[in-house]
Amino acid sequence: MRANRLLSILLLLQSRGRLTAQALAEEFEVSVRTVYRDIDELSAAGVPVYADRGPGGGFQLLDGYRTKLTGMTSGEAETLLLAGLPGPAAELGLAEPLAMARLKLLAAVPAAAGEGATRVGDRFHLDPVDWYRRTAPPPPHLQAIAQAVWRQRRLVIRYESWSATVRRTVDPLGLVLKAATWYLMARIDRDIRTYKVAKVLDLDMLEEGFDHPAGFDLAAHWRGTLQRFERELRRAEAVLRVSPAALPGLDRLGADAAEAVRQAPPDAAGWRQATVPIEGIDHAAGLLLGFADGIEVLDPPALRQALADRARRVAALYRDEAAG
């Protein structure tokens, strides 16, 4: 474990430059004192690492020094090959570079590692499209947006929002693929907003560049955006009484609702009662109607009424057909 950490510290210093003891301690979840001991051990092994003291200080390798200890293990090569998803890469216009990178990776790793890595494509296939869905063609402007993200070039986009068509000048910070849908995270002034790439009607890439915000973490910002969206979207609540037969299909109500029901204690007949978040009366009624008598709404009364109205309309529709 310690040998792996020493090698990782060396590679981090080589790839990132100067790092503080605190940053290294947080990276490897060890104490600052342990980091100092590791640095001393690297120095004793002949690695030219030195420290700059003061507020802007840290550890750094001697200029021009590069380690040759970069050989990949079989597991590391397999992980890299698994990470290169051909579908998203092709949508971004990177199918050919990805194939070439795969060949170079297999040529560079030791023979034993390469043999294991080639099995990844034979034994693992990732398909992000949900059941009964067709793979949609990529959005028409995806590759242009990806180029702007990579080159840090400002964009002028014409975007179809839920209420109007707007024109915006944005700094494209990153792309996110969520449930087979591409999203652009972009900055306008000091605000970072989310745009569905398929809703971009046209765009112009400007010659003007922009500085990527220091410390911006795309994955962390996306997680925060999802959490805020879910909180704002599902502000109402309903009290449900759920039968054992309805439990397997609860995920249709959303993970938070399903979790609340499954954590509720069952009564003698196996029914569970829980308060769950909902988007609104009409949306919840549409979802719950599919459970028939497997779920009873106890509250709010407006949702009970909406379900009763829908059930009467369905019954009337089929009663009329039967009479005909």
Buried (B, 14 or more C-beta within 10 A) or exposed (E): EEEEBBBBBBEBBBEEEBBBBEBBBEBBEBEEEBBBEBBEBBBEEEBEBEBEEEEEEBBBBEEEEEEEEEEBEBEBBBEBBBEBEBBBBBBBBBBEEBBEBBEEBBEEBEEEBBEBBBEBEEEEEEEEEEEEEEEEEBBEBBBBBBBBBEEEBBBEBBBEEEEEEEEBBBBBBBBBBEEBEBBBBBBEEEEBBBBBBBBBEEBEBEEEEBEEEEEEEBEEBBEEBEEEEBEEBBEBBBBBBBBEEBBEBBEEBBEEBBBBBEEBEBEEEEBBBBBBBBBBBEEBBEBBBEBEEBBBBEEBEBBBEBBEEBBEEEEEEEEEEEEE
